[in-house]
Amino acid sequence: MQYWLFKSETTTWSWDQQVAKGDAGEEWDGVRNYQARNFMREMKVGDRGFFYHSQKERAIVGIVEVIAEAHPDSTTDDDRWECVDIKAVKPVKTPVTLDDIKAEPRLSEMVLVRNSRLSVQPVTAEEWRIVCEMAGVSD
């Protein structure tokens, strides 16, 4: 299993909206960055991810699961863009803010710290474990 982080502005797509989709999940569409798209191409069904509210909140608020591997993004006719489908698994007990992550020395190499603008990014197994501990959840 691999781990990921999915970033979304709450005004575009929020954790509550993701939860409302239930087991059917939702396409993680609209990504127009080649590196983020390539990360989605690496994802497998069952991979887990953090759901991160960007902009104002800047915090990990939930855990999601990949339920469909990369396929054409339905929001465009441009075949360069693909997406995966994800479903909400559970909220975190304690949101983990970007400041919390930056303050944890063991997370200093996390992509979120080094390239906070990337909307879809990998998370190492060790980073996953540390953030889950900070969030008060087990995987």
Secondary structure, 3 states (H helix, E strand, C coil): CCEEEEEECCCCCCHHHHHHCHHHCEECCCCCCHHHHHHHHHCCCCCEEEEEECCCCCEEEEEEEEEEEEEECCCCCCCCCEEEEEEEEEEEEEEEEHHHHHHCHHHCCCHHHHCCCCCEEEECHHHHHHHHHHHCCCC
